[in-house]
Every structure is written in C-alpha cells, then in structure tokens.
Amino acid sequence: MEDTPTNKNEAQTRAEKLDALVRAGVNPFASKTRRQVPITDVKDKTGNQFWIAGRIASIRSHGKSTFIDLKDESETIQCYFKFDDLGKKNYDMLKLFDNGDFIEVHGEVFVTKMGEQTIHVDDFALLTKSLLPLPDVWSGLKDTELRFRKRFVDLNLNPDVKNNLKKRAHIIKELRSFMDTHGFIEVETPILQPTPGGAAAKPFITHYNILDSDFYLRVAPELYLKRLIVGGFEKIYEIGKSFRNEGVSHMHNPEFTIFEFYWAYQDYNGLMDFTETMLGDIITKVNGSLKVMYQGKEIDFTPPYPRISFADLIKKDCDIDITVHTEFDDLKKEVEKAGIKLDNMKEITVWAKLVDELYKKVSRPNIVNPIFVTDHPTELVPLAKAKEGDPTRVQKLQPVCAGGIELVNAYTELNDPIDQENRFKEQVAMSKKGYDESQQLDLNYIEALKYGMPPTAGWGMGIDRLVMLLTDQWSIKEVIAFPTLKPEK
C-alpha cells in the first residue's frame, strides 16, 4: 500500500472519525466480543438470531437503510441496518465506520427478494477502528515485493495467499501423521550450534555474549539427530527451521523449514521405497490425485519412480563421463569442449563444485516426472556411506521433478568415525581452495560415532518446496508467510 496523497487524506479522515468515536464514549479498540459463531455457521439458518463479528468489506448507504458486507475467515454475509430499528444515535454512528473496521452485529437471518442471505441487525458495536485503508480489490497490491513486505494487507486482498498457507499447514499435518503412524518419534535439536554441519552450505554467524563464543544458526539438524541414534533412538524425525547464508532465488529463502528423519537398521534402497509410499500418501490426501499440475505441466507421482545414477544421468545428457574425468582441470576442458556455458565458471575451483554445476546445467532442468538420482560422487556428500566396492560414489538418493525441483536429499549414513574424520578434513582442504560451502570438522560428532552408530539411513526435505509444488507456485516466497526481504531504508 503506497503512501499516496489519497491515502494520506483517507488516513486523516479516519483519524478524525476515531476522535469523534472517542468523544461519543465509544471504545474504538474493544477487548472482547459477543460473537457466538463464525459467519459460515449462520448461513441457511433463516429465522434464527446470532451475534457474529468480522471486518467490514463494503458499506452501501441508501438514506435510512445501510448494507454492510461483513467477512471473517470463514465467509462473507450481508448485514442490513435500518434507521427505524436502530434510532438516530445508533444509526448515525455508521457514518463513522469504514471499510476495514471490525464490528459485531446481532440480528435475525433472512433472505432478501434477490435471494441473498442477510442479517437484519438490531444491535451492533465497533470492535476495532481501522486507521489505514486497504487497497480496493480491483487495484489490489500489484507490486510483488510490496505484497511480501505487507503480507498483512496481501492476505486481506488475495484469498489464494491464505489458501496456500492453509494447504501448507495441511501438508505438515499429514507428514507428521504419516511419520507417527510408521513408528517415528518427533524430537527437537539445537538451532544455535557451536559447529555448523549436516549440509554443504554457508552458515549465519552470531555471538553468544555470556559464553564469549561464536555460534551458528544451523544449516541442518542432521548431526544432532544422528547423535540421538547413537544414544539409542531408532526412528526419529524433526520439523523445524534451518538457515543458509546463500543467494536468494525463486527456489531459495535463507530461512526455511526442513523435515528430516533417521532410521536405524535401514539403507538408501529402503528409503527409496519408503519415499514413494510417503509422497503418494501425502500428495493424494492433500491434492486428491497423484497427478499434480505445476506451472502448466502435469507431474505424475504414481510409483515406482525410475532410478538412475548421477554419473549416468550426466553422461546421457551431455556425453561427459565424470567417472573418467576425475580431475578438475581435465573435467573443465571437457565442459569447455562440449560448449557448455556455466554461469559462475570463474568461481568454480574444485572438481566437486564443477560436477554439481554441470548436473544443474545439463540434467536437472530436463526432469519432469519424478526420478531418483542416485550414487552421487563422494566429494559432494561427506556424510554419506560409500557404495560397497566403489569408494568414489556414495549411497545417496534424490527424488527430482518438475524441471529440477530437488524434493529430498537422503542416503545411507556414514558410521565409520575414521572415514568420517578423513572426509571432514577433505572438506577443510576444499574450503581453503575457496569452496565456502564445505563442512567444518566436528570433533564432538566424531567422538559420538566412536561409541558406535548402527547402520542408519537419513532423509531430509525442504517443506517449502513441496508446498510450492502442491500449490503450483513458481516462487518460494508465495508459500512462506513472511519471506526474507532486504530491510526498507
């Protein structure tokens, strides 16, 4: 809502009405209401009387009759105010009401000659005076950033935004129900961590004054969840916030909701079957069908999903065999020879990063229906267990769909503390070469592994991306109530 002269005049008029209400002895910001039921419950209750409450959507005065459309979260209903019923003092108070005000009304439900359900008001009161006007529904809130910045206005004008957030709540509810039904226990782990880990991401840093120590907002809950597996839990999950200090895009928000679970005595092959079952269950319950329309394309989640290795997928799409070109300079020459342009080539200094960017360029955008991309290079996943007999690849799966949406990262967990410590040290070496998404050496986690962690499979999903898919939204900001924005000057 831009600060235009018209809005300034409107705000001044509302301030004057506020003063008039106060002088008349009316409390413009009430503490309680006599509301009995939501508006949806009074529909089709002709002849019955109710107290209802809501926000004024429109006011239409015709001499000694006034019609107000009143809406709450559930519904909108017309309210009929008549001078002869209310008397001059009460009726004149309607002149001090504006669109956006909250009121309560009492009256009998009837049907007008036009067939519209209406409340014949015999008593009413102001609940909250609105001091700023909402934009009208026709001009709306056109500026996208302004919509996100003033979400409280956006929600009033755009029902689809509220529906997206309601569907988000439904998805999370069904995820919890699915996990609980399958014997998993929900747990909580620290968001402030002394050593960030669990994902290849740059963390946010903060300072803990009383301990005089730097802490990090977690990039993932993984390492603490696996500490719980070491402690004797076998099936656990967590839904909560994680934070990554990286670029913002239509697929990325620095603060996001992550869902991770860990399952002792399971491996990544079992996870693929479980993932198909889970996605099928959730999508059917939320969407009503396994076929989802996303950005003009139909995505079919009917299992089973094809399974193809990371290296085979790249070779299929650009004829480069990353299992042969295992050195940075060699692979870079192959990429250049193939005429593949990577946007940030100057910033890529290590083989792992080059491989990842190559996959994102030539393979990921071509995927429509879900497939499992498996067996990623070891350098990309320092926490995953290597494939039996092939230390260059790890037991990882990643369901990808809809032009490159990576729904899940999951793998058989590395439970060898010696191998894990060496992997961490390789990450530190990569960091010194400029790979700022490499993971840090977490000696406390290494100690935990030395006490023994059973064979375990782990799984992580960004809930925001699943909500994007099931609400057909191109931007992640549309499915987050208050997305991260640069502060206003």
C-alpha positions as CSV (number, residue, x, y, z in Angstrom):
1,M,0.0,0.0,0.0
2,E,1.9,3.0,-1.3
3,D,1.9,6.3,0.7
4,T,0.0,8.3,-1.9
5,P,-1.8,11.7,-1.2
6,T,-5.1,9.9,-1.4
7,N,-4.1,7.5,1.3
8,K,-2.8,10.4,3.4
9,N,-6.2,12.1,3.1
10,E,-8.0,8.9,3.9
11,A,-5.9,8.3,6.9
12,Q,-6.6,11.8,8.2
13,T,-10.3,11.3,7.7
14,R,-10.1,8.0,9.7
15,A,-8.2,9.8,12.5
16,E,-11.0,12.4,12.7
17,K,-13.6,9.6,12.9
18,L,-11.6,8.0,15.7
19,D,-11.7,11.2,17.6
20,A,-15.4,11.5,17.1
21,L,-16.0,8.0,18.4
22,V,-13.9,8.6,21.5
23,R,-15.9,11.8,22.2
24,A,-19.1,9.8,21.8
25,G,-17.9,7.4,24.5
26,V,-17.2,4.5,22.1
27,N,-14.1,2.3,22.8
28,P,-12.6,2.1,19.3
29,F,-10.3,-0.9,20.4
30,A,-12.5,-3.3,22.3
31,S,-11.2,-6.1,24.5
32,K,-13.9,-8.7,23.9
33,T,-16.8,-9.6,21.6
34,R,-20.2,-11.2,21.9
35,R,-19.6,-13.3,18.8
36,Q,-21.3,-16.7,19.1
37,V,-20.4,-18.4,15.8
38,P,-18.4,-17.9,12.6
39,I,-20.3,-16.4,9.7
40,T,-20.4,-19.7,7.8
41,D,-22.5,-21.2,10.6
42,V,-25.3,-18.7,10.2
43,K,-25.9,-19.4,6.5
44,D,-29.1,-21.3,5.8
45,K,-30.3,-20.5,9.4
46,T,-33.3,-18.3,8.3
47,G,-35.3,-17.1,11.3
48,N,-32.5,-17.6,13.8
49,Q,-30.7,-14.9,15.7
50,F,-27.0,-14.7,16.2
51,W,-24.1,-12.5,17.3
52,I,-21.4,-12.5,14.6
53,A,-18.3,-10.5,14.1
54,G,-15.8,-9.6,11.3
55,R,-14.2,-7.0,9.1
56,I,-16.3,-4.6,7.0
57,A,-15.7,-5.4,3.3
58,S,-18.1,-2.7,1.9
59,I,-20.7,-0.2,3.0
60,R,-23.6,1.0,0.9
61,S,-26.0,3.6,2.4
62,H,-29.4,4.4,0.9
63,G,-31.0,7.1,3.1
64,K,-32.4,5.4,6.1
65,S,-31.1,1.9,5.1
66,T,-27.4,0.8,5.1
67,F,-26.0,-2.5,3.9
68,I,-22.6,-3.7,5.1
69,D,-20.8,-6.8,3.8
70,L,-19.1,-8.4,6.8
71,K,-16.4,-11.1,6.5
72,D,-14.5,-13.3,8.8
73,E,-12.1,-16.1,7.9
74,S,-14.9,-18.5,7.0
75,E,-17.4,-16.5,4.9
76,T,-18.9,-13.1,4.0
77,I,-22.5,-12.1,4.7
78,Q,-24.7,-9.0,4.1
79,C,-25.9,-7.1,7.1
80,Y,-29.0,-4.8,6.9
81,F,-29.1,-1.7,9.2
82,K,-32.5,0.2,9.3
83,F,-32.9,3.7,10.8
84,D,-36.4,2.9,12.2
85,D,-35.0,-0.2,14.1
86,L,-31.8,1.4,15.5
87,G,-32.8,5.0,16.2
88,K,-30.9,8.2,15.1
89,K,-28.0,8.0,17.5
90,N,-27.0,4.4,16.7
91,Y,-27.8,4.7,13.0
92,D,-25.7,7.9,12.7
93,M,-22.7,6.0,14.2
94,L,-22.5,4.1,10.9
95,K,-21.2,7.3,9.3
96,L,-18.0,6.8,11.4
97,F,-17.4,3.3,10.1
98,D,-15.1,2.5,7.2
99,N,-14.1,-0.5,5.2
100,G,-11.6,-2.5,7.2
101,D,-13.2,-1.8,10.6
102,F,-14.1,-4.8,12.8
103,I,-17.6,-4.8,14.2
104,E,-20.0,-7.2,15.8
105,V,-23.7,-7.4,14.9
106,H,-26.7,-9.1,16.3
107,G,-29.8,-9.9,14.3
108,E,-32.1,-12.4,12.6
109,V,-31.1,-14.3,9.4
110,F,-33.5,-13.7,6.5
111,V,-33.4,-13.9,2.7
112,T,-33.8,-10.8,0.5
113,K,-36.0,-10.7,-2.6
114,M,-32.8,-11.1,-4.6
115,G,-32.2,-14.4,-2.7
116,E,-29.3,-13.2,-0.6
117,Q,-28.7,-14.4,2.9
118,T,-28.7,-11.3,5.2
119,I,-28.6,-10.4,8.9
120,H,-31.4,-7.9,9.9
121,V,-29.4,-6.0,12.5
122,D,-31.0,-5.0,15.8
123,D,-27.8,-4.3,17.8
124,F,-24.1,-3.7,16.9
125,A,-20.8,-2.4,18.2
126,L,-17.4,-1.3,17.0
127,L,-14.6,-3.7,17.9
128,T,-11.6,-2.2,16.1
129,K,-11.2,1.0,14.2
130,S,-9.0,0.7,11.1
131,L,-6.8,3.7,10.7
132,L,-5.3,2.9,7.3
133,P,-7.4,2.0,4.3
134,L,-6.9,-1.3,2.5
135,P,-6.4,-1.0,-1.3
136,D,-9.6,-1.9,-3.2
137,V,-9.8,-5.4,-4.5
138,W,-9.6,-4.2,-8.1
139,S,-6.4,-2.2,-8.0
140,G,-5.1,-4.6,-5.3
141,L,-1.4,-4.8,-4.4
142,K,0.4,-5.1,-7.7
143,D,4.0,-4.7,-6.6
144,T,5.2,-8.2,-5.8
145,E,7.8,-7.1,-3.2
146,L,5.2,-4.8,-1.6
147,R,2.9,-7.8,-1.3
148,F,5.5,-9.8,0.6
149,R,6.6,-6.8,2.7
150,K,3.0,-6.0,3.7
151,R,1.7,-9.6,3.9
152,F,-1.0,-8.4,6.4
153,V,-2.5,-6.4,3.6
154,D,-1.9,-9.1,0.9
155,L,-3.8,-11.7,2.9
156,N,-6.9,-9.5,3.0
157,L,-6.9,-8.9,-0.7
158,N,-5.7,-12.2,-2.1
159,P,-7.6,-15.3,-0.9
160,D,-5.1,-17.5,-2.8
161,V,-2.3,-16.5,-0.4
162,K,-4.3,-17.6,2.6
163,N,-5.2,-20.8,0.8
164,N,-1.5,-21.5,0.1
165,L,-0.7,-21.1,3.8
166,K,-3.7,-23.3,4.8
167,K,-2.5,-26.0,2.4
168,R,1.0,-25.7,3.9
169,A,-0.5,-26.4,7.3
170,H,-2.4,-29.4,5.9
171,I,0.8,-30.8,4.3
172,I,2.8,-30.6,7.6
173,K,-0.1,-32.2,9.5
174,E,-0.2,-35.1,7.1
175,L,3.6,-35.5,7.2
176,R,3.5,-35.7,11.0
177,S,0.6,-38.2,10.9
178,F,2.4,-40.4,8.4
179,M,5.6,-40.5,10.4
180,D,3.7,-41.1,13.7
181,T,1.8,-43.9,12.0
182,H,5.0,-45.5,10.9
183,G,6.5,-45.5,14.4
184,F,8.8,-42.5,14.3
185,I,9.2,-40.1,17.3
186,E,9.3,-36.4,16.8
187,V,12.3,-34.7,18.5
188,E,13.9,-31.3,18.8
189,T,17.6,-30.4,18.3
190,P,19.6,-27.2,18.7
191,I,19.2,-24.3,16.3
192,L,22.1,-22.5,17.8
193,Q,25.2,-24.7,17.2
194,P,28.9,-24.3,18.1
195,T,29.9,-26.1,14.9
196,P,27.6,-26.0,11.8
197,G,27.2,-29.2,9.9
198,G,24.8,-31.5,8.1
199,A,24.8,-29.7,4.7
200,A,27.0,-28.1,2.2
201,A,26.0,-24.5,3.0
202,K,27.4,-21.3,4.3
203,P,26.1,-20.6,7.8
204,F,24.9,-17.4,9.6
205,I,27.2,-16.5,12.5
206,T,26.1,-15.0,15.8
207,H,27.9,-14.3,19.1
208,Y,26.9,-15.7,22.4
209,N,27.9,-13.0,24.9
210,I,27.8,-14.9,28.1
211,L,30.0,-17.6,26.7
212,D,32.1,-15.2,24.6
213,S,31.8,-17.6,21.7
214,D,30.6,-17.6,18.2
215,F,27.6,-19.8,17.4
216,Y,25.9,-20.6,14.1
217,L,22.3,-20.9,13.1
218,R,22.0,-24.4,12.0
219,V,22.2,-25.3,8.3
220,A,20.6,-28.7,9.1
221,P,19.7,-30.7,12.2
222,E,21.4,-33.8,10.8
223,L,24.4,-34.2,13.1
224,Y,22.4,-33.8,16.3
225,L,19.7,-36.2,15.1
226,K,22.4,-38.8,14.4
227,R,23.8,-38.2,17.9
228,L,20.3,-39.4,19.1
229,I,20.7,-42.5,17.0
230,V,24.0,-43.2,18.8
231,G,22.1,-42.6,22.0
232,G,19.7,-45.5,21.3
233,F,16.8,-44.0,19.3
234,E,15.9,-46.0,16.2
235,K,13.2,-44.0,14.4
236,I,13.2,-40.2,14.9
237,Y,12.2,-37.1,12.9
238,E,12.2,-33.3,13.3
239,I,10.4,-30.5,11.5
240,G,11.9,-27.0,12.1
241,K,13.8,-24.0,10.8
242,S,17.2,-24.1,9.3
243,F,19.2,-21.2,7.9
244,R,21.7,-20.9,5.0
245,N,23.6,-17.7,4.2
246,E,23.4,-18.0,0.4
247,G,21.7,-16.4,-2.5
248,V,18.0,-15.7,-2.7
249,S,16.1,-17.1,-5.7
250,H,12.6,-18.3,-6.5
251,M,13.8,-21.7,-5.0
252,H,15.8,-20.4,-2.0
253,N,14.9,-18.5,1.1
254,P,17.7,-18.1,3.7
255,E,15.3,-19.2,6.4
256,F,13.3,-22.3,5.5
257,T,11.5,-25.3,7.1
258,I,13.3,-28.6,7.0
259,F,11.9,-32.1,7.7
260,E,14.5,-34.8,8.5
261,F,14.2,-38.3,9.7
262,Y,16.7,-41.0,10.7
263,W,16.0,-44.7,10.7
264,A,18.4,-47.2,12.3
265,Y,19.0,-50.6,10.6
266,Q,17.9,-49.2,7.2
267,D,19.7,-48.2,4.0
268,Y,19.1,-46.0,1.0
269,N,17.4,-48.7,-1.0
270,G,14.7,-49.0,1.7
271,L,14.4,-45.2,1.7
272,M,13.5,-45.1,-2.0
273,D,10.6,-47.4,-1.4
274,F,9.5,-45.5,1.7
275,T,9.8,-42.2,-0.1
276,E,7.4,-43.4,-2.9
277,T,4.9,-44.5,-0.3
278,M,5.2,-41.3,1.7
279,L,4.9,-38.9,-1.3
280,G,2.0,-41.0,-2.6
281,D,0.1,-40.8,0.7
282,I,0.7,-37.1,1.3
283,I,0.0,-35.9,-2.3
284,T,-3.2,-38.0,-2.5
285,K,-4.5,-36.7,0.8
286,V,-3.7,-33.0,0.1
287,N,-4.2,-32.9,-3.7
288,G,-6.8,-35.6,-4.2
289,S,-4.7,-37.2,-7.0
290,L,-1.2,-38.4,-7.8
291,K,-1.2,-36.1,-10.8
292,V,-0.2,-32.6,-10.0
293,M,-0.4,-29.6,-12.3
294,Y,2.7,-27.4,-11.9
295,Q,3.5,-24.4,-14.0
296,G,1.5,-25.7,-16.9
297,K,2.9,-29.3,-16.8
298,E,1.4,-32.4,-15.4
299,I,3.6,-34.2,-12.9
300,D,2.7,-37.8,-12.3
301,F,3.7,-39.1,-8.9
302,T,2.4,-42.6,-9.5
303,P,5.2,-45.0,-8.3
304,P,7.6,-46.6,-9.0
305,Y,10.0,-43.8,-10.0
306,P,12.9,-44.5,-12.4
307,R,16.3,-44.8,-10.8
308,I,19.4,-43.5,-12.5
309,S,22.9,-42.8,-11.2
310,F,24.2,-39.2,-11.1
311,A,27.1,-40.1,-13.4
312,D,24.9,-42.0,-15.9
313,L,22.4,-39.1,-16.0
314,I,25.1,-36.5,-16.9
315,K,26.6,-38.8,-19.5
316,K,23.1,-39.3,-21.0
317,D,22.5,-35.6,-21.2
318,C,25.9,-34.3,-22.4
319,D,28.1,-37.3,-23.2
320,I,30.6,-36.4,-20.5
321,D,31.7,-39.3,-18.3
322,I,32.6,-37.9,-14.9
323,T,33.9,-41.3,-13.8
324,V,36.7,-40.9,-16.3
325,H,37.4,-37.2,-15.9
326,T,38.1,-37.2,-12.2
327,E,40.4,-34.2,-12.0
328,F,39.3,-30.6,-12.0
329,D,41.4,-29.4,-15.0
330,D,40.5,-32.4,-17.1
331,L,36.8,-32.1,-16.5
332,K,36.9,-28.3,-17.1
333,K,38.4,-29.0,-20.6
334,E,35.6,-31.5,-21.4
335,V,33.0,-29.0,-20.3
336,E,34.5,-26.3,-22.5
337,K,35.0,-28.6,-25.4
338,A,31.3,-29.6,-25.2
339,G,30.4,-25.8,-25.4
340,I,28.6,-25.9,-22.1
341,K,28.5,-22.5,-20.5
342,L,28.3,-22.4,-16.7
343,D,27.2,-19.0,-15.4
344,N,29.7,-18.9,-12.5
345,M,32.7,-20.8,-14.0
346,K,35.2,-18.2,-12.8
347,E,34.2,-19.0,-9.2
348,I,34.5,-22.8,-9.5
349,T,37.8,-24.0,-8.2
350,V,37.2,-27.6,-7.2
351,W,36.1,-30.8,-9.0
352,A,33.1,-31.4,-6.8
353,K,31.6,-27.9,-7.4
354,L,32.2,-28.3,-11.1
355,V,30.4,-31.6,-11.2
356,D,27.5,-30.2,-9.3
357,E,27.1,-27.2,-11.5
358,L,27.4,-29.4,-14.6
359,Y,24.5,-31.5,-13.3
360,K,22.4,-28.5,-12.6
361,K,23.0,-27.1,-16.1
362,V,22.6,-30.2,-18.3
363,S,20.4,-32.6,-16.4
364,R,18.2,-31.1,-13.7
365,P,16.1,-28.8,-15.9
366,N,15.1,-31.7,-18.2
367,I,13.4,-33.8,-15.4
368,V,9.6,-33.6,-15.4
369,N,8.1,-36.7,-13.7
370,P,9.9,-37.7,-10.5
371,I,13.0,-39.8,-10.8
372,F,15.5,-41.0,-8.2
373,V,19.0,-39.6,-9.0
374,T,21.4,-41.9,-7.1
375,D,25.0,-42.7,-6.3
376,H,26.5,-39.2,-6.2
377,P,30.3,-38.5,-6.2
378,T,31.7,-39.0,-2.7
379,E,33.2,-35.4,-2.7
380,L,29.6,-34.0,-2.8
381,V,28.3,-35.8,0.2
382,P,30.8,-36.1,3.0
383,L,28.3,-37.6,5.5
384,A,27.1,-40.5,3.3
385,K,28.4,-44.0,3.2
386,A,30.4,-45.1,0.2
387,K,29.0,-47.8,-2.1
388,E,30.3,-51.3,-1.4
389,G,33.3,-51.8,-3.6
390,D,33.2,-48.2,-5.1
391,P,34.6,-45.5,-2.7
392,T,34.2,-42.8,-5.4
393,R,30.4,-42.9,-5.1
394,V,28.0,-42.8,-2.1
395,Q,24.7,-44.5,-1.3
396,K,22.6,-41.4,-1.9
397,L,19.1,-40.8,-3.5
398,Q,17.5,-37.6,-4.6
399,P,14.0,-37.5,-6.0
400,V,13.8,-34.7,-8.6
401,C,10.9,-33.5,-10.6
402,A,9.1,-30.5,-12.3
403,G,12.1,-29.1,-14.2
404,G,14.6,-29.5,-11.4
405,I,12.9,-29.4,-8.0
406,E,15.0,-31.4,-5.6
407,L,12.4,-32.6,-3.1
408,V,14.7,-34.8,-0.9
409,N,18.3,-35.5,0.0
410,A,18.7,-38.9,1.5
411,Y,21.4,-41.5,2.0
412,T,22.9,-44.4,3.9
413,E,24.7,-42.6,6.8
414,L,28.5,-42.9,7.2
415,N,29.0,-44.5,10.5
416,D,32.8,-45.2,10.3
417,P,34.4,-42.5,12.5
418,I,37.8,-42.8,10.9
419,D,36.4,-42.4,7.4
420,Q,34.2,-39.5,8.6
421,E,37.1,-37.7,10.1
422,N,39.1,-38.0,6.9
423,R,36.1,-36.8,4.9
424,F,35.8,-33.7,7.2
425,K,39.5,-33.0,6.6
426,E,39.0,-33.2,2.9
427,Q,36.2,-30.6,3.3
428,V,38.5,-28.3,5.2
429,A,41.1,-28.6,2.4
430,M,38.3,-27.7,-0.1
431,S,37.4,-24.7,2.0
432,K,41.0,-23.4,1.7
433,K,40.7,-23.7,-2.1
434,G,37.7,-21.3,-2.0
435,Y,34.7,-23.7,-1.6
436,D,32.8,-21.8,1.1
437,E,30.0,-24.4,1.2
438,S,32.3,-27.1,2.6
439,Q,31.6,-28.5,6.0
440,Q,33.6,-28.0,9.2
441,L,35.4,-30.6,11.3
442,D,33.1,-31.5,14.1
443,L,35.2,-33.4,16.7
444,N,32.3,-33.9,19.1
445,Y,30.4,-35.7,16.4
446,I,33.4,-37.9,15.5
447,E,33.6,-38.8,19.2
448,A,29.9,-39.8,19.1
449,L,30.5,-42.1,16.2
450,K,33.4,-43.7,18.0
451,Y,30.8,-45.0,20.6
452,G,29.1,-46.7,17.7
453,M,26.1,-45.9,15.4
454,P,24.2,-48.8,13.9
455,P,23.6,-48.9,10.1
456,T,21.3,-46.0,9.6
457,A,19.5,-44.2,6.7
458,G,18.8,-40.5,6.8
459,W,16.3,-38.3,4.8
460,G,15.7,-34.6,4.5
461,M,13.1,-32.5,2.7
462,G,12.6,-28.8,2.3
463,I,8.9,-28.5,3.1
464,D,8.6,-25.1,1.3
465,R,9.4,-26.8,-2.0
466,L,6.8,-29.5,-1.5
467,V,4.3,-26.7,-0.7
468,M,5.4,-24.8,-3.9
469,L,4.7,-27.9,-5.9
470,L,1.3,-28.7,-4.5
471,T,0.1,-25.1,-4.7
472,D,1.5,-24.6,-8.2
473,Q,3.7,-21.6,-7.1
474,W,6.8,-20.6,-9.0
475,S,8.3,-18.6,-6.1
476,I,9.1,-20.0,-2.7
477,K,8.1,-16.6,-1.2
478,E,4.5,-17.4,-2.1
479,V,4.3,-20.3,0.4
480,I,6.2,-18.6,3.3
481,A,4.1,-16.3,5.4
482,F,6.9,-13.7,5.8
483,P,9.7,-14.4,3.3
484,T,13.1,-12.7,3.9
485,L,13.5,-9.3,2.3
486,K,16.0,-6.6,2.3
487,P,15.1,-4.1,5.1
488,E,13.4,-0.9,3.9
489,K,15.5,2.2,4.1
